[in-house]
C-alpha cells in the first residue's frame, strides 16, 4: 500500500516537505529544495538523496 501523507508544507525559502506514515506504522518524510535537490527518508527505513547532479543511497 502507498504511504499516507499526514502533513505537507512549504518553508520560507520555498522548499517543500511532507510527513508520511505507512499502513504498518513506519514514518518518514520527503524534503524537496528549489534548486532541484531532494532528500527522502522513507517509511521502510531507506534513505535517498539527490543533489540535482548525483544520487546517493546510504548503506
C-alpha atoms as an extended CHARMM CRD file, in Angstrom:
* protein
*
        59  EXT
         1         1  UNK       CA              0.0000000000        0.0000000000        0.0000000000  PROA      1               0.0000000000
         2         2  UNK       CA              1.1970000000        3.5510000000       -0.6320000000  PROA      2               0.0000000000
         3         3  UNK       CA              2.2790000000        5.8890000000        2.1190000000  PROA      3               0.0000000000
         4         4  UNK       CA             -0.2180000000        8.3260000000        3.5730000000  PROA      4               0.0000000000
         5         5  UNK       CA              0.8280000000       11.9790000000        3.7090000000  PROA      5               0.0000000000
         6         6  UNK       CA             -0.0480000000       13.3900000000        7.1160000000  PROA      6               0.0000000000
         7         7  UNK       CA              1.3480000000       16.8840000000        6.6050000000  PROA      7               0.0000000000
         8         8  UNK       CA              2.5550000000       18.9270000000        3.6520000000  PROA      8               0.0000000000
         9         9  UNK       CA              4.0610000000       22.3940000000        3.6920000000  PROA      9               0.0000000000
        10        10  UNK       CA              6.4830000000       24.9080000000        2.2310000000  PROA      10              0.0000000000
        11        11  UNK       CA              9.0550000000       26.8030000000        4.2740000000  PROA      11              0.0000000000
        12        12  UNK       CA             10.0930000000       30.4460000000        3.9430000000  PROA      12              0.0000000000
        13        13  UNK       CA             12.7940000000       29.5540000000        1.3850000000  PROA      13              0.0000000000
        14        14  UNK       CA             10.2080000000       27.9140000000       -0.8770000000  PROA      14              0.0000000000
        15        15  UNK       CA             11.3630000000       24.3590000000       -0.1530000000  PROA      15              0.0000000000
        16        16  UNK       CA              8.5950000000       21.7850000000        0.2250000000  PROA      16              0.0000000000
        17        17  UNK       CA              8.3000000000       18.8940000000        2.6200000000  PROA      17              0.0000000000
        18        18  UNK       CA              5.8130000000       16.3150000000        3.7740000000  PROA      18              0.0000000000
        19        19  UNK       CA              5.4930000000       13.8210000000        6.5920000000  PROA      19              0.0000000000
        20        20  UNK       CA              4.4050000000       10.2790000000        5.7380000000  PROA      20              0.0000000000
        21        21  UNK       CA              3.2050000000        7.1690000000        7.5120000000  PROA      21              0.0000000000
        22        22  UNK       CA              2.7470000000        3.6520000000        6.1540000000  PROA      22              0.0000000000
        23        23  UNK       CA             -0.0310000000        1.2060000000        6.9650000000  PROA      23              0.0000000000
        24        24  UNK       CA              2.4790000000       -0.7690000000        9.0410000000  PROA      24              0.0000000000
        25        25  UNK       CA              3.3040000000        2.3130000000       11.1650000000  PROA      25              0.0000000000
        26        26  UNK       CA              6.6040000000        3.3290000000        9.5700000000  PROA      26              0.0000000000
        27        27  UNK       CA              7.2410000000        7.0510000000        9.4800000000  PROA      27              0.0000000000
        28        28  UNK       CA              9.2310000000        9.1700000000        7.0820000000  PROA      28              0.0000000000
        29        29  UNK       CA              9.4130000000       12.4400000000        5.2030000000  PROA      29              0.0000000000
        30        30  UNK       CA             10.2870000000       13.8890000000        1.8250000000  PROA      30              0.0000000000
        31        31  UNK       CA             12.0960000000       17.2250000000        1.5180000000  PROA      31              0.0000000000
        32        32  UNK       CA             12.4780000000       18.9370000000       -1.8630000000  PROA      32              0.0000000000
        33        33  UNK       CA             14.5570000000       22.0690000000       -2.4510000000  PROA      33              0.0000000000
        34        34  UNK       CA             14.0190000000       24.8020000000       -5.0150000000  PROA      34              0.0000000000
        35        35  UNK       CA             17.4620000000       24.0360000000       -6.5240000000  PROA      35              0.0000000000
        36        36  UNK       CA             16.2660000000       20.5960000000       -7.6490000000  PROA      36              0.0000000000
        37        37  UNK       CA             17.8500000000       18.5800000000       -4.8520000000  PROA      37              0.0000000000
        38        38  UNK       CA             15.7950000000       16.4010000000       -2.5710000000  PROA      38              0.0000000000
        39        39  UNK       CA             16.0860000000       14.0610000000        0.3980000000  PROA      39              0.0000000000
        40        40  UNK       CA             13.7820000000       11.1640000000        1.1740000000  PROA      40              0.0000000000
        41        41  UNK       CA             13.6350000000        9.3470000000        4.4910000000  PROA      41              0.0000000000
        42        42  UNK       CA             11.2350000000        6.5850000000        3.5350000000  PROA      42              0.0000000000
        43        43  UNK       CA              8.7790000000        4.7990000000        5.8030000000  PROA      43              0.0000000000
        44        44  UNK       CA             10.6290000000        1.4940000000        5.2720000000  PROA      44              0.0000000000
        45        45  UNK       CA             13.8330000000        2.9860000000        6.7340000000  PROA      45              0.0000000000
        46        46  UNK       CA             15.6310000000        3.5810000000        3.4400000000  PROA      46              0.0000000000
        47        47  UNK       CA             17.1150000000        6.9570000000        2.5510000000  PROA      47              0.0000000000
        48        48  UNK       CA             17.5790000000        8.6260000000       -0.8060000000  PROA      48              0.0000000000
        49        49  UNK       CA             19.3870000000       11.8580000000       -1.6150000000  PROA      49              0.0000000000
        50        50  UNK       CA             19.6860000000       13.5650000000       -4.9700000000  PROA      50              0.0000000000
        51        51  UNK       CA             21.7730000000       16.7220000000       -5.2250000000  PROA      51              0.0000000000
        52        52  UNK       CA             20.4140000000       17.6020000000       -8.6520000000  PROA      52              0.0000000000
        53        53  UNK       CA             23.6560000000       16.2480000000      -10.1360000000  PROA      53              0.0000000000
        54        54  UNK       CA             24.0800000000       12.8490000000       -8.4960000000  PROA      54              0.0000000000
        55        55  UNK       CA             22.1480000000       10.4420000000       -6.3200000000  PROA      55              0.0000000000
        56        56  UNK       CA             23.2040000000        8.7340000000       -3.1040000000  PROA      56              0.0000000000
        57        57  UNK       CA             21.7670000000        5.7420000000       -1.2850000000  PROA      57              0.0000000000
        58        58  UNK       CA             23.3470000000        5.4780000000        2.1910000000  PROA      58              0.0000000000
        59        59  UNK       CA             24.2490000000        1.9730000000        3.3200000000  PROA      59              0.0000000000
